[in-house]
Amino acid sequence: MGIPNHVQVDNAMSFFGSPTHPRGMVPLIRLCLHNGVEPWFVPMSEPWRNGMVESFNDRYQQMFLRKKEMFSLNDLKVGSLEFEQPHNKQISL
């Protein structure tokens, strides 16, 4: 499906540095930047967001990816928007 424009990851030290160098660029960040992918991190002190993302991903997998037959990237884009818009109206974020 190609390389995404951005990727959302946890804010664990393994993703953004170490206690000694908290602003260091670990291999994940280097890989993203080398390929033009913008890494998005869950904000510090908001671990509940991880659960929200994982919950959405589970619903997306079960209610969309497993049920809809797609033959092209455009089918995925259109179908994904058709799923996300009603989903996001129904679930308050």
N, C-alpha and C positions, 0 to 999 in steps of 0.2 A: 504494500500500500504506500510505500515511500517513507520519507523522513518527515516527522511532524514539525510544525513551527515552534511549538513549545511542549514541555513535559513538566508535569507537576510531581514533586517528590516530597517526602517527609523532611523534617528539619533536623534529623539526626546528624550527629557529628560526622558520621561516615559519608554523608552527602555534601557537606560544605566546609570541612576542615577538621581541626582537632582542638582540644582545650588550649594547647600552646599557640596554635595559629588558626584562630576561628574564622579568619577571612581567606584562608588558603584555598587554592584551587585543586581539588581532588580529581582523580581520573574521570569521574562522571561529568563534572563541570567542563573539563577540558574537551572531552568527547563531544558534549553538546555544542560548545562554542565553536569547535573546529568544523562542525557540520551545520552551523547556522541555526541551531535549536536553542531557544531561550528557556533556561531552567526556571521554573516557578517553585518556590518553597512554601510550605505551610508556615504561616506566621508563628514566631516564637510565642510561647505561653498560650497557644490555642490548639492543643492536641486533639480536641474534639473534632476538628476539621478533617483529620485523617479518617475518622469513622464515617463522616458524611460522604467523603469521596469514595470510600470503599463500599458504602451502602448504595450509592448511585451506580457504581460500576457493576455491582451484583444485579441490580434491577435492570440495567442496560443489557447485560449479558443474557439474563433470563427472559426478559420481556421483548427484546428487540433482536439481538444478534442470533439467538437460537430459533426465532420464529419467522424471521423475514428472509426470504431468498433474494440474494443480490448477485448481479452479474457484472457490475462495474463499480468503479470508484464513485461515479455520479449517483448510482443507486444507493450507495452507502451514505453519501452526503445528504441526499434528499430525505431518505428514510430516517437518518439520524436526527435531522431537524424536526421531522414529523413526530418523532418520539420525544425529543427533549422539550419542545415548546409546551405541550400539554402537561408533561411531567413537572416542569418547573413552575407552572401555574398552580398545580395541585399541591406541591410540597413547598412550604414556606422555608426559605433558606435563612 
